[in-house]
Amino acid sequence: MGLEQIRDLIQKLVEYVKDHDFPGVSGEPETAQLFAEAFCEFHEKFFHTYMMLEAYHCLVVKKPANVEGYLRLATEEYSITIAEFMASFSEDAFGKPVQPKLMFPMAKEAASSGRLYLWVVDDIPVSMANIAHQTSRHARINDEYTPRAHRKKGYASAIVAEICSQLLHEEVTPMLYANAKNPDSNKVYQSIGFVEAGRIADIKFDLRP
């Protein structure tokens, strides 16, 4: 489609959702920007690009060598540890300290979901990753977290690679998003077979500039 056709469709979309309010929009950068401009002009709001994400998919997995430990599906017995991981993940990602006890209900639910995995070494969880959403064709991995004390040992690569291997065996393509400004996570994903599949702009709407 040409730019004018895209603008026309976005304007119709803004009109269609005029009675709704949204905290932001995520999508292909140029399209998301056009929607944000039109939507915020209509609602007299401002917007800013909160984060630029790299979209990745993995067609052939490359498992890291010589990483100790094994993959284990999370269970409720690990809820306290998962809550601690979630709290630390939140602080690392958003800079906001969170008490683990506040994350416990979410951790317990995640542990019983059948989608959260742990990497275990000597019976101690050292990393986690989650399958956030799965269709007949794709599965999105998120919430990958490794505590600082266990980093630089290949656990993050190992847990994601093992999950990818399982998904590919089921003929489902693993995919994920990574912060474009975080070179470490991008290198980890690329090293185990993820290839870039486009960019996503995460735009937030504000009441004031």
DAPE-V122441 format. One record per residue. RES is the residue in one small letter. PSI is psi in whole degrees, 0 to 359 (none if undefined). BURIAL is + if it has 16 or more other C-alpha atoms within 10 Angstrom, else -. Layout:
res;psi;burial
RES;PSI;BURIAL
RES;PSI;BURIAL
This chain:
res;psi;burial
m;149;-
g;166;-
l;319;-
e;323;-
q;320;-
i;315;-
r;319;+
d;317;-
l;321;-
i;320;+
q;321;+
k;323;-
l;317;-
v;319;+
e;321;-
y;325;-
v;21;-
k;334;-
d;5;-
h;155;-
d;143;-
f;148;-
p;345;-
g;193;+
v;146;+
s;138;+
g;186;+
e;129;-
p;311;+
e;318;-
t;318;+
a;321;+
q;316;+
l;319;-
f;317;+
a;317;+
e;313;+
a;317;+
f;316;+
c;328;+
e;320;-
f;321;-
h;7;-
e;51;-
k;173;-
f;170;+
f;159;+
h;152;-
t;110;+
y;320;-
m;144;+
m;126;+
l;139;+
e;129;+
a;134;+
y;151;+
h;157;+
c;117;+
l;332;+
v;120;+
v;143;+
k;100;+
k;134;+
p;146;+
a;152;-
n;39;-
v;120;-
e;157;-
g;181;+
y;160;+
l;138;+
r;135;-
l;131;+
a;147;+
t;169;+
e;338;-
e;341;-
y;13;+
s;319;+
i;315;+
t;318;+
i;320;+
a;320;+
e;318;+
f;315;+
m;318;+
a;316;+
s;323;+
f;316;+
s;318;+
e;318;-
d;319;-
a;323;-
f;356;-
g;20;-
k;113;-
p;138;-
v;135;+
q;131;-
p;326;+
k;333;-
l;338;-
m;354;+
f;313;+
p;319;-
m;321;-
a;318;+
k;319;+
e;317;-
a;322;+
a;334;+
s;8;+
s;337;-
g;10;-
r;349;+
l;133;+
y;153;+
l;147;+
w;125;+
v;133;+
v;123;-
d;44;-
d;14;-
i;123;-
p;128;+
v;356;+
s;157;+
m;158;+
a;153;+
n;145;+
i;103;+
a;324;-
h;142;-
q;136;+
t;188;-
s;345;-
r;328;-
h;157;+
a;128;+
r;124;+
i;136;+
n;187;+
d;35;-
e;124;+
y;136;+
t;124;+
p;150;-
r;321;-
a;342;-
h;10;-
r;166;-
k;25;-
k;4;-
g;5;+
y;320;+
a;316;+
s;319;+
a;315;+
i;319;+
v;320;+
a;320;+
e;320;+
i;317;+
c;318;+
s;317;+
q;315;-
l;317;+
l;326;+
h;330;-
e;5;-
e;37;-
v;133;+
t;121;+
p;142;+
m;161;+
l;169;+
y;143;+
a;142;+
n;122;+
a;340;+
k;4;-
n;91;-
p;329;-
d;310;-
s;323;+
n;320;+
k;321;-
v;311;+
y;319;+
q;326;+
s;338;+
i;11;+
g;0;+
f;138;+
v;150;+
e;139;+
a;25;-
g;174;-
r;151;+
i;128;+
a;128;+
d;106;+
i;133;+
k;144;+
f;142;+
d;155;-
l;339;-
r;157;-
p;none;-
